[in-house]
């Protein structure tokens, strides 16, 4: 069974977020990004299911990745609703997500205000034949709904106090869509690179990608002071990669050869440094 994760990179809020910055992302449980869906107002093409905008996004993304029976989609509270979970159940797809208080549809659970007065870790739940809603009190009252449930798992139980530290929770919903794209690209590349048999961490893969990009497209600093070690490492990696280091005759003034220090009219096309033809090989080989 494959698990799909659906979330928003930036939430609209009263503090000034625009709906145009909303980005729905569909990934698997290992973080591989299948499809991003930026929201751009009325021009966004969503299937009209009659269940609301959140369910329209979810079901539209399910169609784009050809979700089938046995898949499991995990959502945040912008998307989750009882009608959506019922619709997913009809298609044999499991759904789980945090759900907003106004979408609980008269469930027998205590209201949020009274739940917040209870001790931290207190929880209540309600279940039907194919739906379970759990509400617990952490820093605030949180509700989760899922249709991934068997009838035998719905048993009577007393509320328990669970003193579990859930750690840091980011409340601003993430950064802009641009940052989300930058973060997703290395993850996808890293997953594919590992599939080819390369044993490398995501951190190291991201570093090597960054150094390669800086080496090819970075602009050297012209200010005073020492250069960054990162820039030097990226330049050295490019210098010794033995790829496309062609000499050409420059139409600019003579420069000092980087290998011997004498004046030369020739330059390395990739490194953009002055070199003599006889110094070319020596300069590009690690000594």
Backbone torsions as a table, in degrees:
resi	resn	phi	psi	omega
1	UNK	NA	133.1	179.4
2	UNK	-101.9	134.3	179.9
3	UNK	-100.4	132.2	179.2
4	UNK	-112.4	138.8	-178.6
5	UNK	-115.6	127.2	-178.3
6	UNK	-122.2	123.8	-179.5
7	UNK	-151.5	170.4	179.7
8	UNK	-106.0	133.4	178.6
9	UNK	-75.5	-28.3	178.4
10	UNK	-146.5	124.2	-178.6
11	UNK	-89.2	145.1	169.5
12	UNK	-73.0	143.5	-179.8
13	UNK	-154.0	172.5	-178.2
14	UNK	-72.4	-7.9	-177.7
15	UNK	-87.3	2.9	173.1
16	UNK	120.5	1.8	177.2
17	UNK	-65.0	139.9	177.4
18	UNK	-97.5	144.9	177.3
19	UNK	-63.0	-21.8	178.3
20	UNK	-67.4	-15.2	-178.5
21	UNK	-97.4	6.6	179.2
22	UNK	-75.6	132.7	-178.7
23	UNK	-134.4	116.6	176.7
24	UNK	-92.7	129.5	-177.0
25	UNK	-120.6	132.3	177.7
26	UNK	-113.1	116.2	-178.8
27	UNK	-128.0	168.5	170.3
28	UNK	-90.4	-178.8	-174.3
29	UNK	-72.4	-7.3	174.7
30	UNK	-99.6	2.3	176.3
31	UNK	95.4	2.8	179.7
32	UNK	-73.3	124.6	-175.7
33	UNK	-82.7	117.7	177.5
34	UNK	-86.0	-44.9	-173.6
35	UNK	-159.6	126.5	171.2
36	UNK	-96.9	142.9	-179.8
37	UNK	-128.4	91.3	178.7
38	UNK	-72.1	139.7	178.6
39	UNK	-92.8	124.5	-176.8
40	UNK	-128.6	40.1	176.5
41	UNK	76.7	-143.0	-174.8
42	UNK	-69.1	-16.2	-179.9
43	UNK	-81.4	-10.1	178.2
44	UNK	-71.2	126.4	-178.1
45	UNK	-91.5	108.7	178.9
46	UNK	-123.1	146.3	175.4
47	UNK	-65.7	139.5	-179.3
48	UNK	-92.9	96.6	-176.9
49	UNK	-94.2	-15.4	-176.1
50	UNK	80.5	4.4	-178.6
51	UNK	-99.3	-4.9	-177.6
52	UNK	114.5	167.4	-175.0
53	UNK	-66.3	-41.7	178.8
54	UNK	-58.4	-53.8	176.4
55	UNK	-60.2	-33.5	177.0
56	UNK	-59.4	-42.4	179.3
57	UNK	-64.4	-46.8	-177.2
58	UNK	-61.9	-50.9	-177.2
59	UNK	-67.5	-32.4	176.1
60	UNK	-64.7	-43.2	177.9
61	UNK	-67.9	-36.1	176.6
62	UNK	-60.3	-39.8	179.0
63	UNK	-67.6	-37.6	-176.5
64	UNK	-68.5	-30.1	178.7
65	UNK	-101.1	10.2	177.5
66	UNK	54.4	50.3	178.3
67	UNK	-61.4	143.5	-176.5
68	UNK	-130.2	174.0	180.0
69	UNK	-58.0	132.7	-178.3
70	UNK	105.0	-16.4	176.1
71	UNK	-71.9	159.9	-179.6
72	UNK	-134.8	119.1	179.8
73	UNK	-106.6	133.0	179.2
74	UNK	-111.9	129.1	-171.8
75	UNK	-126.9	165.7	169.3
76	UNK	-99.5	-179.9	-168.8
77	UNK	-73.0	-7.7	175.6
78	UNK	-69.2	-27.8	-174.1
79	UNK	-104.0	-35.1	-168.2
80	UNK	-67.9	134.1	172.7
81	UNK	-153.0	159.6	180.0
82	UNK	-63.5	-46.1	177.7
83	UNK	-59.3	-35.6	178.4
84	UNK	-65.0	-44.7	179.7
85	UNK	-63.2	-37.1	176.7
86	UNK	-64.8	-39.5	179.0
87	UNK	-66.7	-41.2	177.6
88	UNK	-63.8	-36.2	178.5
89	UNK	-62.1	-38.1	178.6
90	UNK	-62.0	-31.2	-178.9
91	UNK	-92.5	2.0	178.9
92	UNK	76.4	19.8	-179.5
93	UNK	-106.7	130.6	178.0
94	UNK	-80.2	145.8	178.8
95	UNK	-138.3	137.5	178.7
96	UNK	-140.9	137.9	178.2
97	UNK	-172.4	156.0	170.0
98	UNK	-65.8	148.4	-174.2
99	UNK	-135.2	142.3	-178.0
100	UNK	-76.6	154.7	-174.8
101	UNK	-59.5	-38.6	-176.2
102	UNK	-78.1	3.4	177.9
103	UNK	-112.5	10.3	-177.6
104	UNK	-79.0	-9.7	172.1
105	UNK	52.2	57.3	172.9
106	UNK	58.9	37.4	175.8
107	UNK	-68.5	155.1	-177.1
108	UNK	-75.0	9.6	-179.7
109	UNK	-74.0	151.2	178.3
110	UNK	-64.4	149.4	179.8
111	UNK	-65.5	162.8	-175.5
112	UNK	-60.8	-39.8	-177.0
113	UNK	-61.4	-44.8	-179.7
114	UNK	-73.6	-30.6	179.4
115	UNK	-67.0	-35.1	-179.0
116	UNK	-68.6	-21.0	179.2
117	UNK	-81.0	-15.1	-179.8
118	UNK	-75.5	163.8	179.1
119	UNK	-66.5	152.2	-178.3
120	UNK	-63.3	133.3	-178.6
121	UNK	100.2	-11.2	177.3
122	UNK	-67.7	138.3	178.9
123	UNK	-139.5	155.3	174.5
124	UNK	-134.4	156.1	176.9
125	UNK	-147.4	157.3	175.4
126	UNK	-135.9	142.9	-178.5
127	UNK	-142.0	151.2	172.8
128	UNK	-121.2	-163.8	-177.1
129	UNK	-62.8	-36.8	-176.1
130	UNK	-135.4	25.1	-177.6
131	UNK	-150.2	137.3	176.2
132	UNK	-130.4	134.8	174.2
133	UNK	-123.1	126.6	179.5
134	UNK	-118.1	132.9	176.9
135	UNK	-124.8	128.8	177.3
136	UNK	-135.8	162.2	-177.2
137	UNK	-106.1	115.0	174.7
138	UNK	-112.8	-119.6	170.5
139	UNK	-69.6	-26.4	173.0
140	UNK	-148.6	173.6	179.3
141	UNK	-76.1	130.0	-177.9
142	UNK	-124.8	138.3	178.8
143	UNK	-120.7	140.0	176.6
144	UNK	-128.7	135.1	178.0
145	UNK	-121.6	145.6	178.6
146	UNK	-151.7	149.4	172.4
147	UNK	-105.3	5.3	178.4
148	UNK	-88.9	82.2	-173.4
149	UNK	-153.4	147.4	172.9
150	UNK	-107.7	152.1	-177.8
151	UNK	-59.7	-34.8	-177.4
152	UNK	-67.3	-18.5	-178.3
153	UNK	-84.9	-9.8	179.2
154	UNK	-90.0	92.5	-178.2
155	UNK	-123.1	159.0	178.4
156	UNK	-73.5	135.5	179.1
157	UNK	-150.4	150.9	177.2
158	UNK	-80.1	153.0	174.7
159	UNK	-69.0	136.9	-178.2
160	UNK	-117.4	155.7	174.5
161	UNK	-98.7	117.5	-179.0
162	UNK	-115.6	105.5	-178.5
163	UNK	-88.5	76.1	-176.7
164	UNK	-114.9	127.1	177.6
165	UNK	-81.7	117.4	-176.8
166	UNK	-86.2	-5.3	177.1
167	UNK	82.7	-168.7	-175.5
168	UNK	-72.2	135.1	176.1
169	UNK	-120.7	123.8	-179.9
170	UNK	-80.5	122.8	-173.1
171	UNK	-99.1	-10.7	-175.8
172	UNK	-91.4	2.2	174.1
173	UNK	78.3	11.6	177.7
174	UNK	94.9	178.4	-178.3
175	UNK	-92.1	-171.2	-179.7
176	UNK	-63.6	166.4	-178.3
177	UNK	-59.8	-34.2	-178.7
178	UNK	-60.5	-45.1	179.2
179	UNK	-64.3	-36.2	178.4
180	UNK	-63.1	-39.5	178.0
181	UNK	-64.9	-40.7	178.3
182	UNK	-64.1	-38.6	-179.9
183	UNK	-71.9	-32.7	-176.3
184	UNK	-77.6	-35.7	-175.4
185	UNK	-59.5	-48.0	178.5
186	UNK	-63.2	-32.7	-179.8
187	UNK	-64.8	-46.2	178.2
188	UNK	-62.3	-44.7	179.2
189	UNK	-62.5	-40.4	179.7
190	UNK	-64.8	-41.5	178.7
191	UNK	-61.2	-43.5	179.6
192	UNK	-68.3	-37.9	-179.7
193	UNK	-64.7	-40.8	177.8
194	UNK	-68.4	-32.7	178.2
195	UNK	-64.1	-23.3	177.9
196	UNK	-83.6	0.5	175.6
197	UNK	103.1	8.5	-179.3
198	UNK	-90.3	121.9	179.4
199	UNK	-90.8	98.3	-175.4
200	UNK	-147.4	143.3	178.9
201	UNK	-78.8	159.3	178.1
202	UNK	-62.0	-38.7	179.7
203	UNK	-61.8	-47.0	-179.2
204	UNK	-66.9	-38.7	178.4
205	UNK	-62.3	-42.7	179.2
206	UNK	-64.7	-39.8	178.0
207	UNK	-61.9	-45.8	-178.3
208	UNK	-65.7	-38.1	176.2
209	UNK	-63.6	-42.9	-179.6
210	UNK	-63.5	-42.6	-179.9
211	UNK	-65.9	-37.9	179.0
212	UNK	-65.7	-42.8	179.5
213	UNK	-66.4	-42.5	178.4
214	UNK	-64.0	-37.7	-179.8
215	UNK	-66.2	-34.2	-176.9
216	UNK	-88.3	-37.0	-171.7
217	UNK	-120.5	-5.8	-178.7
218	UNK	-70.1	148.7	178.4
219	UNK	-104.3	119.3	-179.7
220	UNK	-59.5	145.7	179.2
221	UNK	-69.6	137.5	177.9
222	UNK	-107.3	3.8	180.0
223	UNK	-83.2	176.5	179.1
224	UNK	-80.0	164.0	178.4
225	UNK	102.0	172.2	-178.0
226	UNK	-74.9	146.1	177.9
227	UNK	-76.0	158.6	179.4
228	UNK	-70.3	143.4	177.5
229	UNK	-61.2	-35.4	-179.6
230	UNK	-61.7	-42.3	178.9
231	UNK	-63.5	-39.8	-179.7
232	UNK	-66.0	-43.3	179.6
233	UNK	-64.0	-40.6	179.3
234	UNK	-65.3	-39.7	179.2
235	UNK	-66.3	-42.5	179.7
236	UNK	-64.2	-37.0	178.3
237	UNK	-63.4	-38.6	177.2
238	UNK	-70.6	-39.1	-177.2
239	UNK	-61.5	-37.2	-174.1
240	UNK	-103.8	15.9	-176.4
241	UNK	-82.8	-7.1	175.8
242	UNK	58.0	39.5	179.4
243	UNK	-132.4	122.6	169.1
244	UNK	58.2	38.8	176.1
245	UNK	-94.2	80.5	-177.6
246	UNK	-96.6	141.6	175.5
247	UNK	-88.6	143.2	173.6
248	UNK	-141.7	155.7	-179.1
249	UNK	-85.5	116.1	-175.2
250	UNK	-77.8	145.1	175.2
251	UNK	-91.8	5.8	177.7
252	UNK	-92.3	-174.1	179.2
253	UNK	-69.7	162.8	176.5
254	UNK	-60.2	144.5	174.7
255	UNK	-122.0	168.4	179.0
256	UNK	-84.0	123.6	179.4
257	UNK	-57.7	130.4	-178.3
258	UNK	-69.8	-12.7	-178.8
259	UNK	-99.1	-48.2	-175.6
260	UNK	-109.8	-15.5	177.7
261	UNK	88.6	-7.1	178.5
262	UNK	-82.2	162.2	-177.9
263	UNK	-69.4	141.0	179.6
264	UNK	-146.5	143.1	177.0
265	UNK	-90.1	-10.3	-177.2
266	UNK	-93.0	150.7	179.6
267	UNK	-137.8	153.2	172.8
268	UNK	-81.3	125.8	-175.3
269	UNK	-64.3	-35.1	-177.1
270	UNK	-84.4	-47.2	-177.8
271	UNK	-80.8	-20.5	-178.1
272	UNK	56.0	49.7	175.3
273	UNK	-130.2	149.1	177.2
274	UNK	-67.7	138.1	178.9
275	UNK	-151.0	147.3	168.5
276	UNK	-83.8	150.3	176.3
277	UNK	-55.1	-38.6	-179.0
278	UNK	-75.0	-16.5	179.0
279	UNK	-95.7	-8.0	-173.1
280	UNK	-58.6	-49.4	-176.8
281	UNK	-66.5	-44.1	-178.1
282	UNK	-62.6	-39.8	-176.9
283	UNK	-65.7	-34.8	-173.6
284	UNK	-96.1	9.8	177.0
285	UNK	-113.6	132.6	179.4
286	UNK	-66.5	124.7	-178.5
287	UNK	-87.1	NA	NA
